[in-house]
Amino acid sequence: MATSWRTAGIASRGRRLLSAAVAIVIGVAFLTASLALLTTARQGMEDAVAAGVRDADLVLTVDGSGIGTAGYDAASALDEVAGVRGETVVTAERTPDEWVTGASVPTTGTTLVEGEMPDVAGEVVVNTELAEHVGVGEELRLTPVVFDAEEEVVARDQAGVDVVGVADFGDTNPMLSFGPAFAATDATLRQVDPMLTYGSVMVELAEGADEAAAREALADAVPEATVMTGPEAAADRVSMLTGGTDVLGAILLGFGAVALLTAAIVIANTFTITLAQRTGELALLRAVGATTRQVRSLVVLEAVVLGLVASAGGVGAGLLAALGLLVVGRRLGLGIPLPDGLAITPTVLLVPLLVGSVVTLLASLWPAVRATRVSPLAALRPSGPSGERERVGRVRVLLALLLVTGGVAAMVHAATSRDVLVGVAGGVVSFVGVLVAAVLVVPVAVRVLGVLARAAGVPGRLAVDNAVRNPGRAAATSAALIVGVTLITMTSVGAASGQRTALGEIDEEYSVDVVVSAGAQYAEDGTDRVDASAVAPDVLDQVRAAAGVETAHAADTAYLSVGEAGATEAVGIDPSRDGDVLRGSEQLASLVPGTLGLSDAMLGIYGLEPGDRVEVGGAGGSAELEVVPFAMGYSLALHADDLTALGGDAVAEGTVLVRLADDADVGEAMGAVGDVAEEHGLHVEGSAAERAVVTQVLDVLVLVTTALLGVAVLIAVVGIANTLSLSVLERHREHALLRGLGLTRGQMRAMLLVEGILLALVSALVGVLLGLGYAALGVQTVLPDDVPLQLAVPWGRVAVIVGVALLAGVLASVLPARRAVRVSPAEGLAAA
C-alpha cells in the first residue's frame, strides 16, 4: 500500500518533474559522450603510437641514453627469449643540405606502394618523398656523422644501401611520414650508424617460458633497463606523449562536471518549488498518519526513480552523440588517430549512470528535509499568500564574502607565483561564493535594471516585483545561466588573450611569415667549405604572384661561423628595403652595421645575450659584432653591408622573405608558396605555419568549448523555463485575481517576458564580469614569468553571448506565459 501511493505520487507529478528529467538527460549525455570519446581517442592514440609495444610479451626501456647494441644482443641470446625487435632512429646526410631519417621497419600502419619490404642487411624501403630522388633498384648513398664523447666528428664514411620498396608509412609512424625517410632491418641500421642505440626493445618469450624468470634474466642481462609488460609499456608511452596529463580529458570532464552542476541547480530548484506547492498534500499525509520518515522517503524515492530513468536515457543519448561525433571527426580528418568503432567500456556505461543518479539524489536532500518540516496542521489551514517575501540571512552574506575574498586572494597569489593548482582552487572557491551571494546580488541587480522595465507600465512593474519577491528562487533561476555564461566568456577571452600573447612570442622568434631558401652546397674548390645556393631568377616573381602573398623580397645569403661554432645560414637584411616584409619595427631598427641579430632560440644555443660581442667569420673575412635581438628563427641576421663583406665570394641571392596578407588563408598561401618552392627544389620555413597552428588550435578550442558549454546554457534555459512555469502554478490565484482586476492576456505575457529577460540579463552581465576577471587571472597564471599578459577581449563574441542569454530568457517565458493566460478572471473573483 505504501509503495502504491508513493508510485502514484511520482506519476501524478511527472509533468512537474519533466524539466528536471531533461536537465539530467542533458548532463549525463554530455558526461557519457565525453567519456566515450576520451576512451576511444585514447585507444586510437595507443593504436597509433604503441601498437607494436602493446602486443609484445615484455618491453625493455631505458630513460635517457637508450639501450646499446650490446644490451640488445644480450637480451636476444637468453634461453627464455624467442626473438627481439628494437625501435630506433638514425639520421644521415644524403646531400650536404638534406638529412634523411631511418627507423626500424614498423609493424603497423604501413602500405607497400612498390617493390617489397626489406628482410636482409643492406636493403631499405623508402617513403614516397625520398622515392622522388631514389627509386626501387637504385642505391641510396648515405653519409653517417659519428661523434665522440666530446661531440667531435670522428667519422664521415659513406654507406650504400639498396632500395627494394616504396611505402606509405601513414600517420601512425610520424618519424617515417614527414620528410625523406627509410625503414630497414636492425642489421642495416647498424651499418648506417655504428653507434646505434634503441629507444625500446620488444621481447617475444619462448614457448613455455616463465614470465617471472624471463623478467629476472632480462634484468640481469640489461641491468640499466626497465622491464615492463606490453600493455604497461603502451600506457606509459601514451602518458609520455601527453606529458603525463590528459589535457583534453580534463577539459571535457571539467565541462561534463559543469553540465551536471548546472543540472543539479535545476533539479534542486525544481524539487524545492514542487514541494512548496505540495505543502497541503504533504501536511495531509502527515495528518492521516504518515511519519516524517515516510514523507522523506517519498521525496527521496521520487529522486532515485527520476535519477535512474533520466540517467539511463542520458547514457543512451550520450552514446549516440559520441558515435555521431566520431563519424564527423573521421570525415573531417582532424589528424587525431581514431578507431573505426566507439570504445564502450563498463566505465563509460556505469559512471555516468551512477553520477547522474547520485547528483539527482543529492540535489533532492535539502528539499526532502524541508518537506519533513511540514506540520499536520498545515493541511487544515488555508495556504498563505504566495507573495510573501523572503529575507536574506546575515550568515549567508558573511559566508559569501569570505568565500569570494578568499578565492580572489588565492587567484591573485597564483597569478603572481604561477601556481595553477592554487589558481583553480581559488577560482572554484570564489565562484561558490558568488553563487552563495546570488541570493543578494540578483535581486539588487534586477531592481537596478528594472528601472528601465518599469517604463513598460503595469507589466514591467509587476515583472520586477515578481522577480525580486523570492530572492532564493531568483538566485536559483539565475545560477545555472551564470555558470554557462561565465565559462563561455572566460574561455573566449582566455583564448583571445592566449592567441595575442602566443603570436607576440612567435614574432619574437621569427619576424618573417615565410622564408624560401635555396639551402647550401659544398664549395666547388673541393674543400669542406659550405656556400649558399642561389634562388632562380624567376622564383621571386612566382612567389609574389602566389595567392595570399602581400609582398616578397630577395635577400643575400651566406654561411658564417659564430665564435667556435660551425657555419650557419646568415641572411642580409636591409632596413630601408625590408621594412614592409618583416614584423617588429624596433628589431629592424636595431640591426645596424656592426650588429648580429639572433632570435631567443639562437641566443640560447650560442650562450649569448644581447649586448655581447662575438667573432663572426666567413669567406670574406671576420669581424667582431654586437649581438642584438632579431627574430630570424635559426638563421643569423646581419645588415646587408656586413653580410656582403663577411661572405665574400660565397654570397648568393639565396633567400626570399615573404609577408602574407593579414586576411590570407594561411594554409592556402603556404600551399601556393610551397608549390613554387617544390618546383625549384627550395626549402620553406617561417612563422606563418606556427601562427596558423596557434590560431587554429585556439579557434577550435573556443569553438569546441562554446559548443560544449552551450549544453550548460541549454540546461539553464530549461531551468529558467521550469522556474517560471512552477512560479506560474504557485501564483495561480494571484494571476487569476490580476486578470479579474483588468490585466489583459497581452499584459500577462509581457509581464512574464520581462521577468524572464531581466533574470537572463542579470545572469549574463554577472557571468560576463566574472568571465573577464577569471580569464585575466587564469591566463596570467599559466604564462611563464618572463612573458607579459596581453589581454584581448573579443567584444563581438561577448555581445553574442549576452544576446544568446537574452534569447534564452525570451524562449523560457513562452510556455509559462501560455499557461498563465489560460487563467480566467472568474477564478480570481471566486478566490477573492
TANORSUL-V946003 format. One line per field, one symbol per residue. phi: phi as a letter, one per 20 degrees, with the letter a starting at -180 (. if undefined). A space follows every 50 residues. Layout:
phi: ???
This chain:
phi: .fffffffffffdgffefffffffgfffffffffffffffffffffffdb ffffeffccdccfnfndffffgffffefffdeacbddbcccbeecgdced dcbfffecmddfebmbefccfndcddefffffdbdfneeeecdfdddefe mefdbcffcdceedacceemffcffddcnfbbcbfgffffffcfefcdfb ceddffgnfeffffgffffffcfeeedcfggffffffffffemncdffff fffffffffffffffffffffffffffdgffffffffeofegffffffff fgffffffffffffffffffffffffffffffmfndfcffdfeddgffee fffffffffffffeffgfffffefegfffedfffffefeedeffffffff fffffffffffffffedldffffffffffffgfffffgfeffffffffff gfffffnggffffffffdfdgfffffffgfffgffgfffgffffffffff ffffffffdbedfccdcemcbfffeneefddfeeeggefgffffeffnee bbcecfcbddddmefffcfcdeddgfdefeddenffffffedgnccecfg ffgffemdcgofdbfccbfepcbedefcfbecmddeccfgffffffflfe ebfdccecdeffeffgfffffffffffffdmddcbpefffffffffffff fffffffffgfffffffgffffffffffffdgffffffffeoffffffff ffffffffffffgffffffffffffffffffeffgedffdfcdfffffff gfffffffffffeffgfffffffegfffffff
